[in-house]
Amino acid sequence: MSRIQNYYLAGFIFSSAMLNMFLEHESVGIKVLCLILLLGNFAFAALFHNLKSKVAGYKNKPLE
């Protein structure tokens, strides 16, 4: 995993703890659904950031 993905993972862990605190009295199904949506959001953000970095790297290469 790259460094930025580690930051996204740490953000997910912190956000899931906060979300669990706010949804303390909800059912387990609601908590699991929210955690899946949160994990998906962080995963897509990490993938988008990797893709954006790769595209920027290709743009900066000189043409031969």
PQR file with spaces between the fields and no chain letter, atoms N, CA, C, O and H, PARSE charges and radii, in Angstrom:
ATOM       1  N    MET     1       0.844   -1.181    0.000 -0.4000 1.5000
ATOM       2  CA   MET     1       0.000    0.000    0.000 -0.0000 2.0000
ATOM       3  C    MET     1       0.883    1.236    0.000  0.5500 1.7000
ATOM       4  O    MET     1       1.940    1.274    0.630 -0.5500 1.4000
ATOM       5  N    SER     2       0.424    2.230   -0.714 -0.4000 1.5000
ATOM       6  CA   SER     2       1.192    3.468   -0.762 -0.0000 2.0000
ATOM       7  C    SER     2       0.894    4.323    0.469  0.5500 1.7000
ATOM       8  O    SER     2       0.014    4.011    1.270 -0.5500 1.4000
ATOM       9  H    SER     2      -0.435    2.199   -1.226  0.4000 1.0000
ATOM      10  N    ARG     3       1.636    5.382    0.588 -0.4000 1.5000
ATOM      11  CA   ARG     3       1.505    6.241    1.774 -0.0000 2.0000
ATOM      12  C    ARG     3       0.125    6.893    1.850  0.5500 1.7000
ATOM      13  O    ARG     3      -0.461    6.992    2.928 -0.5500 1.4000
ATOM      14  H    ARG     3       2.351    5.636   -0.063  0.4000 1.0000
ATOM      15  N    ILE     4      -0.392    7.339    0.695 -0.4000 1.5000
ATOM      16  CA   ILE     4      -1.702    8.007    0.711 -0.0000 2.0000
ATOM      17  C    ILE     4      -2.805    7.015    1.078  0.5500 1.7000
ATOM      18  O    ILE     4      -3.780    7.390    1.729 -0.5500 1.4000
ATOM      19  H    ILE     4       0.084    7.259   -0.180  0.4000 1.0000
ATOM      20  N    GLN     5      -2.658    5.744    0.665 -0.4000 1.5000
ATOM      21  CA   GLN     5      -3.654    4.746    1.037 -0.0000 2.0000
ATOM      22  C    GLN     5      -3.631    4.486    2.540  0.5500 1.7000
ATOM      23  O    GLN     5      -4.671    4.206    3.136 -0.5500 1.4000
ATOM      24  H    GLN     5      -1.866    5.439    0.136  0.4000 1.0000
ATOM      25  N    ASN     6      -2.468    4.575    3.148 -0.4000 1.5000
ATOM      26  CA   ASN     6      -2.392    4.437    4.608 -0.0000 2.0000
ATOM      27  C    ASN     6      -3.131    5.575    5.300  0.5500 1.7000
ATOM      28  O    ASN     6      -3.780    5.363    6.324 -0.5500 1.4000
ATOM      29  H    ASN     6      -1.623    4.802    2.663  0.4000 1.0000
ATOM      30  N    TYR     7      -3.036    6.783    4.744 -0.4000 1.5000
ATOM      31  CA   TYR     7      -3.780    7.912    5.309 -0.0000 2.0000
ATOM      32  C    TYR     7      -5.286    7.700    5.164  0.5500 1.7000
ATOM      33  O    TYR     7      -6.045    7.992    6.088 -0.5500 1.4000
ATOM      34  H    TYR     7      -2.509    6.955    3.912  0.4000 1.0000
ATOM      35  N    TYR     8      -5.724    7.192    4.006 -0.4000 1.5000
ATOM      36  CA   TYR     8      -7.146    6.910    3.820 -0.0000 2.0000
ATOM      37  C    TYR     8      -7.608    5.817    4.781  0.5500 1.7000
ATOM      38  O    TYR     8      -8.716    5.893    5.312 -0.5500 1.4000
ATOM      39  H    TYR     8      -5.107    6.955    3.255  0.4000 1.0000
ATOM      40  N    LEU     9      -6.773    4.801    5.010 -0.4000 1.5000
ATOM      41  CA   LEU     9      -7.127    3.737    5.949 -0.0000 2.0000
ATOM      42  C    LEU     9      -7.248    4.282    7.369  0.5500 1.7000
ATOM      43  O    LEU     9      -8.176    3.925    8.095 -0.5500 1.4000
ATOM      44  H    LEU     9      -5.873    4.739    4.579  0.4000 1.0000
ATOM      45  N    ALA    10      -6.320    5.138    7.763 -0.4000 1.5000
ATOM      46  CA   ALA    10      -6.395    5.754    9.094 -0.0000 2.0000
ATOM      47  C    ALA    10      -7.641    6.634    9.207  0.5500 1.7000
ATOM      48  O    ALA    10      -8.294    6.650   10.251 -0.5500 1.4000
ATOM      49  H    ALA    10      -5.566    5.427    7.174  0.4000 1.0000
ATOM      50  N    GLY    11      -7.970    7.358    8.149 -0.4000 1.5000
ATOM      51  CA   GLY    11      -9.185    8.175    8.140 -0.0000 2.0000
ATOM      52  C    GLY    11     -10.433    7.323    8.265  0.5500 1.7000
ATOM      53  O    GLY    11     -11.378    7.697    8.960 -0.5500 1.4000
ATOM      54  H    GLY    11      -7.439    7.345    7.301  0.4000 1.0000
ATOM      55  N    PHE    12     -10.440    6.161    7.585 -0.4000 1.5000
ATOM      56  CA   PHE    12     -11.583    5.262    7.693 -0.0000 2.0000
ATOM      57  C    PHE    12     -11.733    4.737    9.114  0.5500 1.7000
ATOM      58  O    PHE    12     -12.841    4.693    9.649 -0.5500 1.4000
ATOM      59  H    PHE    12      -9.673    5.858    7.020  0.4000 1.0000
ATOM      60  N    ILE    13     -10.628    4.341    9.725 -0.4000 1.5000
ATOM      61  CA   ILE    13     -10.691    3.810   11.093 -0.0000 2.0000
ATOM      62  C    ILE    13     -11.225    4.863   12.057  0.5500 1.7000
ATOM      63  O    ILE    13     -12.074    4.564   12.897 -0.5500 1.4000
ATOM      64  H    ILE    13      -9.728    4.377    9.291  0.4000 1.0000
ATOM      65  N    PHE    14     -10.731    6.096   11.940 -0.4000 1.5000
ATOM      66  CA   PHE    14     -11.204    7.171   12.813 -0.0000 2.0000
ATOM      67  C    PHE    14     -12.675    7.489   12.541  0.5500 1.7000
ATOM      68  O    PHE    14     -13.465    7.640   13.473 -0.5500 1.4000
ATOM      69  H    PHE    14     -10.042    6.339   11.258  0.4000 1.0000
ATOM      70  N    SER    15     -13.038    7.590   11.259 -0.4000 1.5000
ATOM      71  CA   SER    15     -14.424    7.922   10.912 -0.0000 2.0000
ATOM      72  C    SER    15     -15.386    6.823   11.336  0.5500 1.7000
ATOM      73  O    SER    15     -16.497    7.114   11.778 -0.5500 1.4000
ATOM      74  H    SER    15     -12.396    7.468   10.501  0.4000 1.0000
ATOM      75  N    SER    16     -14.974    5.558   11.207 -0.4000 1.5000
ATOM      76  CA   SER    16     -15.866    4.478   11.615 -0.0000 2.0000
ATOM      77  C    SER    16     -16.075    4.474   13.128  0.5500 1.7000
ATOM      78  O    SER    16     -17.162    4.146   13.603 -0.5500 1.4000
ATOM      79  H    SER    16     -14.071    5.322   10.847  0.4000 1.0000
ATOM      80  N    ALA    17     -15.042    4.834   13.883 -0.4000 1.5000
ATOM      81  CA   ALA    17     -15.214    4.927   15.337 -0.0000 2.0000
ATOM      82  C    ALA    17     -16.183    6.052   15.696  0.5500 1.7000
ATOM      83  O    ALA    17     -17.034    5.889   16.569 -0.5500 1.4000
ATOM      84  H    ALA    17     -14.158    5.100   13.497  0.4000 1.0000
ATOM      85  N    MET    18     -16.050    7.184   15.023 -0.4000 1.5000
ATOM      86  CA   MET    18     -16.971    8.299   15.278 -0.0000 2.0000
ATOM      87  C    MET    18     -18.391    7.936   14.858  0.5500 1.7000
ATOM      88  O    MET    18     -19.347    8.248   15.568 -0.5500 1.4000
ATOM      89  H    MET    18     -15.358    7.316   14.313  0.4000 1.0000
ATOM      90  N    LEU    19     -18.535    7.277   13.708 -0.4000 1.5000
ATOM      91  CA   LEU    19     -19.851    6.865   13.229 -0.0000 2.0000
ATOM      92  C    LEU    19     -20.485    5.870   14.194  0.5500 1.7000
ATOM      93  O    LEU    19     -21.682    5.947   14.471 -0.5500 1.4000
ATOM      94  H    LEU    19     -17.759    7.023   13.131  0.4000 1.0000
ATOM      95  N    ASN    20     -19.694    4.948   14.699 -0.4000 1.5000
ATOM      96  CA   ASN    20     -20.200    3.971   15.658 -0.0000 2.0000
ATOM      97  C    ASN    20     -20.674    4.664   16.935  0.5500 1.7000
ATOM      98  O    ASN    20     -21.659    4.244   17.542 -0.5500 1.4000
ATOM      99  H    ASN    20     -18.721    4.886   14.474  0.4000 1.0000
ATOM     100  N    MET    21     -19.980    5.713   17.337 -0.4000 1.5000
ATOM     101  CA   MET    21     -20.379    6.456   18.528 -0.0000 2.0000
ATOM     102  C    MET    21     -21.723    7.158   18.298  0.5500 1.7000
ATOM     103  O    MET    21     -22.580    7.162   19.182 -0.5500 1.4000
ATOM     104  H    MET    21     -19.180    6.054   16.843  0.4000 1.0000
ATOM     105  N    PHE    22     -21.907    7.752   17.111 -0.4000 1.5000
ATOM     106  CA   PHE    22     -23.155    8.462   16.828 -0.0000 2.0000
ATOM     107  C    PHE    22     -24.331    7.507   16.651  0.5500 1.7000
ATOM     108  O    PHE    22     -25.466    7.847   16.984 -0.5500 1.4000
ATOM     109  H    PHE    22     -21.211    7.749   16.393  0.4000 1.0000
ATOM     110  N    LEU    23     -24.059    6.312   16.127 -0.4000 1.5000
ATOM     111  CA   LEU    23     -25.125    5.335   15.886 -0.0000 2.0000
ATOM     112  C    LEU    23     -25.193    4.282   16.987  0.5500 1.7000
ATOM     113  O    LEU    23     -25.505    3.122   16.720 -0.5500 1.4000
ATOM     114  H    LEU    23     -23.136    6.035   15.857  0.4000 1.0000
ATOM     115  N    GLU    24     -24.909    4.674   18.190 -0.4000 1.5000
ATOM     116  CA   GLU    24     -24.789    3.726   19.299 -0.0000 2.0000
ATOM     117  C    GLU    24     -26.066    2.933   19.545  0.5500 1.7000
ATOM     118  O    GLU    24     -25.996    1.742   19.848 -0.5500 1.4000
ATOM     119  H    GLU    24     -24.655    5.617   18.406  0.4000 1.0000
ATOM     120  N    HIS    25     -27.215    3.556   19.423 -0.4000 1.5000
ATOM     121  CA   HIS    25     -28.470    2.897   19.770 -0.0000 2.0000
ATOM     122  C    HIS    25     -29.221    2.377   18.552  0.5500 1.7000
ATOM     123  O    HIS    25     -30.377    1.973   18.676 -0.5500 1.4000
ATOM     124  H    HIS    25     -27.272    4.524   19.177  0.4000 1.0000
ATOM     125  N    GLU    26     -28.598    2.377   17.384 -0.4000 1.5000
ATOM     126  CA   GLU    26     -29.247    1.854   16.180 -0.0000 2.0000
ATOM     127  C    GLU    26     -29.028    0.346   16.086  0.5500 1.7000
ATOM     128  O    GLU    26     -28.228   -0.232   16.821 -0.5500 1.4000
ATOM     129  H    GLU    26     -27.659    2.705   17.283  0.4000 1.0000
ATOM     130  N    SER    27     -29.757   -0.270   15.163 -0.4000 1.5000
ATOM     131  CA   SER    27     -29.607   -1.717   14.989 -0.0000 2.0000
ATOM     132  C    SER    27     -28.285   -2.040   14.297  0.5500 1.7000
ATOM     133  O    SER    27     -27.638   -1.163   13.724 -0.5500 1.4000
ATOM     134  H    SER    27     -30.407    0.200   14.566  0.4000 1.0000
ATOM     135  N    VAL    28     -27.902   -3.302   14.359 -0.4000 1.5000
ATOM     136  CA   VAL    28     -26.628   -3.742   13.787 -0.0000 2.0000
ATOM     137  C    VAL    28     -26.641   -3.580   12.269  0.5500 1.7000
ATOM     138  O    VAL    28     -25.621   -3.234   11.674 -0.5500 1.4000
ATOM     139  H    VAL    28     -28.428   -4.014   14.825  0.4000 1.0000
ATOM     140  N    GLY    29     -27.782   -3.826   11.644 -0.4000 1.5000
ATOM     141  CA   GLY    29     -27.882   -3.704   10.190 -0.0000 2.0000
ATOM     142  C    GLY    29     -27.584   -2.296    9.706  0.5500 1.7000
ATOM     143  O    GLY    29     -26.910   -2.119    8.691 -0.5500 1.4000
ATOM     144  H    GLY    29     -28.612   -4.107   12.127  0.4000 1.0000
ATOM     145  N    ILE    30     -28.076   -1.300   10.414 -0.4000 1.5000
ATOM     146  CA   ILE    30     -27.818    0.096   10.050 -0.0000 2.0000
ATOM     147  C    ILE    30     -26.337    0.410   10.201  0.5500 1.7000
ATOM     148  O    ILE    30     -25.755    1.077    9.346 -0.5500 1.4000
ATOM     149  H    ILE    30     -28.623   -1.444   11.239  0.4000 1.0000
ATOM     150  N    LYS    31     -25.722   -0.064   11.281 -0.4000 1.5000
ATOM     151  CA   LYS    31     -24.285    0.175   11.494 -0.0000 2.0000
ATOM     152  C    LYS    31     -23.449   -0.460   10.388  0.5500 1.7000
ATOM     153  O    LYS    31     -22.521    0.162    9.870 -0.5500 1.4000
ATOM     154  H    LYS    31     -26.195   -0.606   11.976  0.4000 1.0000
ATOM     155  N    VAL    32     -23.781   -1.702   10.026 -0.4000 1.5000
ATOM     156  CA   VAL    32     -23.030   -2.400    8.977 -0.0000 2.0000
ATOM     157  C    VAL    32     -23.202   -1.694    7.643  0.5500 1.7000
ATOM     158  O    VAL    32     -22.233   -1.532    6.903 -0.5500 1.4000
ATOM     159  H    VAL    32     -24.535   -2.207   10.446  0.4000 1.0000
ATOM     160  N    LEU    33     -24.411   -1.275    7.326 -0.4000 1.5000
ATOM     161  CA   LEU    33     -24.657   -0.558    6.075 -0.0000 2.0000
ATOM     162  C    LEU    33     -23.855    0.734    6.019  0.5500 1.7000
ATOM     163  O    LEU    33     -23.236    1.031    4.998 -0.5500 1.4000
ATOM     164  H    LEU    33     -25.199   -1.406    7.928  0.4000 1.0000
ATOM     165  N    CYS    34     -23.856    1.494    7.086 -0.4000 1.5000
ATOM     166  CA   CYS    34     -23.101    2.749    7.119 -0.0000 2.0000
ATOM     167  C    CYS    34     -21.603    2.501    7.007  0.5500 1.7000
ATOM     168  O    CYS    34     -20.902    3.255    6.332 -0.5500 1.4000
ATOM     169  H    CYS    34     -24.359    1.253    7.916  0.4000 1.0000
ATOM     170  N    LEU    35     -21.104    1.457    7.657 -0.4000 1.5000
ATOM     171  CA   LEU    35     -19.677    1.145    7.566 -0.0000 2.0000
ATOM     172  C    LEU    35     -19.289    0.688    6.164  0.5500 1.7000
ATOM     173  O    LEU    35     -18.204    1.023    5.688 -0.5500 1.4000
ATOM     174  H    LEU    35     -21.674    0.844    8.205  0.4000 1.0000
ATOM     175  N    ILE    36     -20.156   -0.074    5.497 -0.4000 1.5000
ATOM     176  CA   ILE    36     -19.877   -0.491    4.120 -0.0000 2.0000
ATOM     177  C    ILE    36     -19.849    0.715    3.196  0.5500 1.7000
ATOM     178  O    ILE    36     -18.967    0.823    2.343 -0.5500 1.4000
ATOM     179  H    ILE    36     -21.037   -0.346    5.884  0.4000 1.0000
ATOM     180  N    LEU    37     -20.802    1.618    3.355 -0.4000 1.5000
ATOM     181  CA   LEU    37     -20.813    2.831    2.536 -0.0000 2.0000
ATOM     182  C    LEU    37     -19.590    3.697    2.804  0.5500 1.7000
ATOM     183  O    LEU    37     -19.011    4.259    1.874 -0.5500 1.4000
ATOM     184  H    LEU    37     -21.518    1.530    4.048  0.4000 1.0000
ATOM     185  N    LEU    38     -19.197    3.805    4.056 -0.4000 1.5000
ATOM     186  CA   LEU    38     -18.015    4.593    4.410 -0.0000 2.0000
ATOM     187  C    LEU    38     -16.750    3.961    3.840  0.5500 1.7000
ATOM     188  O    LEU    38     -15.893    4.666    3.307 -0.5500 1.4000
ATOM     189  H    LEU    38     -19.667    3.348    4.811  0.4000 1.0000
ATOM     190  N    LEU    39     -16.624    2.642    3.947 -0.4000 1.5000
ATOM     191  CA   LEU    39     -15.459    1.946    3.397 -0.0000 2.0000
ATOM     192  C    LEU    39     -15.398    2.104    1.884  0.5500 1.7000
ATOM     193  O    LEU    39     -14.325    2.333    1.326 -0.5500 1.4000
ATOM     194  H    LEU    39     -17.320    2.069    4.380  0.4000 1.0000
ATOM     195  N    GLY    40     -16.538    1.985    1.221 -0.4000 1.5000
ATOM     196  CA   GLY    40     -16.578    2.177   -0.228 -0.0000 2.0000
ATOM     197  C    GLY    40     -16.165    3.575   -0.623  0.5500 1.7000
ATOM     198  O    GLY    40     -15.453    3.762   -1.610 -0.5500 1.4000
ATOM     199  H    GLY    40     -17.410    1.799    1.674  0.4000 1.0000
ATOM     200  N    ASN    41     -16.603    4.549    0.134 -0.4000 1.5000
ATOM     201  CA   ASN    41     -16.244    5.940   -0.148 -0.0000 2.0000
ATOM     202  C    ASN    41     -14.738    6.153   -0.030  0.5500 1.7000
ATOM     203  O    ASN    41     -14.131    6.776   -0.901 -0.5500 1.4000
ATOM     204  H    ASN    41     -17.182    4.396    0.935  0.4000 1.0000
ATOM     205  N    PHE    42     -14.133    5.644    1.037 -0.4000 1.5000
ATOM     206  CA   PHE    42     -12.687    5.794    1.212 -0.0000 2.0000
ATOM     207  C    PHE    42     -11.913    4.990    0.163  0.5500 1.7000
ATOM     208  O    PHE    42     -10.868    5.439   -0.305 -0.5500 1.4000
ATOM     209  H    PHE    42     -14.626    5.138    1.745  0.4000 1.0000
ATOM     210  N    ALA    43     -12.410    3.814   -0.208 -0.4000 1.5000
ATOM     211  CA   ALA    43     -11.725    3.009   -1.225 -0.0000 2.0000
ATOM     212  C    ALA    43     -11.736    3.722   -2.566  0.5500 1.7000
ATOM     213  O    ALA    43     -10.705    3.783   -3.234 -0.5500 1.4000
ATOM     214  H    ALA    43     -13.260    3.449    0.173  0.4000 1.0000
ATOM     215  N    PHE    44     -12.875    4.264   -2.975 -0.4000 1.5000
ATOM     216  CA   PHE    44     -12.937    4.986   -4.240 -0.0000 2.0000
ATOM     217  C    PHE    44     -12.104    6.259   -4.201  0.5500 1.7000
ATOM     218  O    PHE    44     -11.511    6.640   -5.211 -0.5500 1.4000
ATOM     219  H    PHE    44     -13.714    4.215   -2.431  0.4000 1.0000
ATOM     220  N    ALA    45     -12.051    6.919   -3.056 -0.4000 1.5000
ATOM     221  CA   ALA    45     -11.208    8.115   -2.941 -0.0000 2.0000
ATOM     222  C    ALA    45      -9.735    7.754   -3.098  0.5500 1.7000
ATOM     223  O    ALA    45      -8.989    8.474   -3.761 -0.5500 1.4000
ATOM     224  H    ALA    45     -12.532    6.610   -2.236  0.4000 1.0000
ATOM     225  N    ALA    46      -9.312    6.647   -2.496 -0.4000 1.5000
ATOM     226  CA   ALA    46      -7.915    6.213   -2.621 -0.0000 2.0000
ATOM     227  C    ALA    46      -7.597    5.816   -4.055  0.5500 1.7000
ATOM     228  O    ALA    46      -6.536    6.165   -4.573 -0.5500 1.4000
ATOM     229  H    ALA    46      -9.918    6.061   -1.957  0.4000 1.0000
ATOM     230  N    LEU    47      -8.506    5.088   -4.704 -0.4000 1.5000
ATOM     231  CA   LEU    47      -8.285    4.700   -6.096 -0.0000 2.0000
ATOM     232  C    LEU    47      -8.253    5.912   -7.013  0.5500 1.7000
ATOM     233  O    LEU    47      -7.424    5.979   -7.920 -0.5500 1.4000
ATOM     234  H    LEU    47      -9.368    4.804   -4.284  0.4000 1.0000
ATOM     235  N    PHE    48      -9.140    6.865   -6.788 -0.4000 1.5000
ATOM     236  CA   PHE    48      -9.156    8.079   -7.599 -0.0000 2.0000
ATOM     237  C    PHE    48      -7.857    8.856   -7.428  0.5500 1.7000
ATOM     238  O    PHE    48      -7.313    9.382   -8.399 -0.5500 1.4000
ATOM     239  H    PHE    48      -9.814    6.811   -6.051  0.4000 1.0000
ATOM     240  N    HIS    49      -7.361    8.929   -6.202 -0.4000 1.5000
ATOM     241  CA   HIS    49      -6.117    9.654   -5.956 -0.0000 2.0000
ATOM     242  C    HIS    49      -4.944    8.969   -6.662  0.5500 1.7000
ATOM     243  O    HIS    49      -4.084    9.644   -7.228 -0.5500 1.4000
ATOM     244  H    HIS    49      -7.803    8.502   -5.413  0.4000 1.0000
ATOM     245  N    ASN    50      -4.905    7.628   -6.633 -0.4000 1.5000
ATOM     246  CA   ASN    50      -3.850    6.904   -7.340 -0.0000 2.0000
ATOM     247  C    ASN    50      -3.927    7.146   -8.838  0.5500 1.7000
ATOM     248  O    ASN    50      -2.904    7.380   -9.482 -0.5500 1.4000
ATOM     249  H    ASN    50      -5.604    7.079   -6.173  0.4000 1.0000
ATOM     250  N    LEU    51      -5.130    7.093   -9.397 -0.4000 1.5000
ATOM     251  CA   LEU    51      -5.300    7.326  -10.828 -0.0000 2.0000
ATOM     252  C    LEU    51      -4.898    8.744  -11.202  0.5500 1.7000
ATOM     253  O    LEU    51      -4.242    8.958  -12.221 -0.5500 1.4000
ATOM     254  H    LEU    51      -5.960    6.903   -8.874  0.4000 1.0000
ATOM     255  N    LYS    52      -5.284    9.700  -10.392 -0.4000 1.5000
ATOM     256  CA   LYS    52      -4.934   11.099  -10.648 -0.0000 2.0000
ATOM     257  C    LYS    52      -3.418   11.290  -10.620  0.5500 1.7000
ATOM     258  O    LYS    52      -2.875   12.037  -11.433 -0.5500 1.4000
ATOM     259  H    LYS    52      -5.817    9.526   -9.564  0.4000 1.0000
ATOM     260  N    SER    53      -2.734   10.624   -9.693 -0.4000 1.5000
ATOM     261  CA   SER    53      -1.275   10.725   -9.607 -0.0000 2.0000
ATOM     262  C    SER    53      -0.608   10.096  -10.825  0.5500 1.7000
ATOM     263  O    SER    53       0.370   10.635  -11.344 -0.5500 1.4000
ATOM     264  H    SER    53      -3.176   10.018   -9.031  0.4000 1.0000
ATOM     265  N    LYS    54      -1.131    8.956  -11.286 -0.4000 1.5000
ATOM     266  CA   LYS    54      -0.558    8.299  -12.463 -0.0000 2.0000
ATOM     267  C    LYS    54      -0.750    9.144  -13.710  0.5500 1.7000
ATOM     268  O    LYS    54       0.167    9.264  -14.522 -0.5500 1.4000
ATOM     269  H    LYS    54      -1.925    8.518  -10.865  0.4000 1.0000
ATOM     270  N    VAL    55      -1.930    9.730  -13.875 -0.4000 1.5000
ATOM     271  CA   VAL    55      -2.194   10.573  -15.039 -0.0000 2.0000
ATOM     272  C    VAL    55      -1.291   11.795  -15.010  0.5500 1.7000
ATOM     273  O    VAL    55      -0.770   12.202  -16.049 -0.5500 1.4000
ATOM     274  H    VAL    55      -2.675    9.631  -13.215  0.4000 1.0000
ATOM     275  N    ALA    56      -1.099   12.380  -13.850 -0.4000 1.5000
ATOM     276  CA   ALA    56      -0.202   13.536  -13.733 -0.0000 2.0000
ATOM     277  C    ALA    56       1.228   13.127  -14.057  0.5500 1.7000
ATOM     278  O    ALA    56       1.976   13.917  -14.633 -0.5500 1.4000
ATOM     279  H    ALA    56      -1.522   12.050  -13.006  0.4000 1.0000
ATOM     280  N    GLY    57       1.621   11.912  -13.699 -0.4000 1.5000
ATOM     281  CA   GLY    57       2.961   11.425  -14.016 -0.0000 2.0000
ATOM     282  C    GLY    57       3.156   11.231  -15.507  0.5500 1.7000
ATOM     283  O    GLY    57       4.235   11.505  -16.033 -0.5500 1.4000
ATOM     284  H    GLY    57       1.013   11.270  -13.231  0.4000 1.0000
ATOM     285  N    TYR    58       2.115   10.756  -16.202 -0.4000 1.5000
ATOM     286  CA   TYR    58       2.209   10.578  -17.649 -0.0000 2.0000
ATOM     287  C    TYR    58       2.225   11.913  -18.374  0.5500 1.7000
ATOM     288  O    TYR    58       2.874   12.048  -19.411 -0.5500 1.4000
ATOM     289  H    TYR    58       1.238   10.533  -15.775  0.4000 1.0000
ATOM     290  N    LYS    59       1.521   12.893  -17.841 -0.4000 1.5000
ATOM     291  CA   LYS    59       1.490   14.211  -18.479 -0.0000 2.0000
ATOM     292  C    LYS    59       2.848   14.897  -18.404  0.5500 1.7000
ATOM     293  O    LYS    59       3.205   15.653  -19.307 -0.5500 1.4000
ATOM     294  H    LYS    59       0.994   12.783  -16.998  0.4000 1.0000
ATOM     295  N    ASN    60       3.604   14.648  -17.352 -0.4000 1.5000
ATOM     296  CA   ASN    60       4.884   15.321  -17.165 -0.0000 2.0000
ATOM     297  C    ASN    60       6.028   14.670  -17.929  0.5500 1.7000
ATOM     298  O    ASN    60       7.110   15.251  -18.015 -0.5500 1.4000
ATOM     299  H    ASN    60       3.314   14.034  -16.618  0.4000 1.0000
ATOM     300  N    LYS    61       5.819   13.467  -18.493 -0.4000 1.5000
ATOM     301  CA   LYS    61       6.877   12.808  -19.251 -0.0000 2.0000
ATOM     302  C    LYS    61       7.020   13.483  -20.617  0.5500 1.7000
ATOM     303  O    LYS    61       6.016   13.775  -21.267 -0.5500 1.4000
ATOM     304  H    LYS    61       4.941   12.995  -18.423  0.4000 1.0000
ATOM     305  N    PRO    62       8.246   13.731  -21.054 -0.5600 1.5000
ATOM     306  CA   PRO    62       8.432   14.333  -22.381  0.2800 2.0000
ATOM     307  C    PRO    62       8.160   13.312  -23.484  0.5500 1.7000
ATOM     308  O    PRO    62       8.418   12.119  -23.322 -0.5500 1.4000
ATOM     309  N    LEU    63       7.645   13.793  -24.587 -0.4000 1.5000
ATOM     310  CA   LEU    63       7.378   12.929  -25.731 -0.0000 2.0000
ATOM     311  C    LEU    63       8.674   12.633  -26.461  0.5500 1.7000
ATOM     312  O    LEU    63       9.525   13.512  -26.600 -0.5500 1.4000
ATOM     313  H    LEU    63       7.435   14.762  -24.719  0.4000 1.0000
ATOM     314  N    GLU    64       8.830   11.399  -26.930 -0.4000 1.5000
ATOM     315  CA   GLU    64      10.054   11.029  -27.652 -0.0000 2.0000
ATOM     316  C    GLU    64       9.803   10.967  -29.126  0.5500 1.7000
ATOM     317  O    GLU    64      10.716   10.672  -29.896 -0.5500 1.4000
ATOM     318  H    GLU    64       8.139   10.685  -26.817  0.4000 1.0000
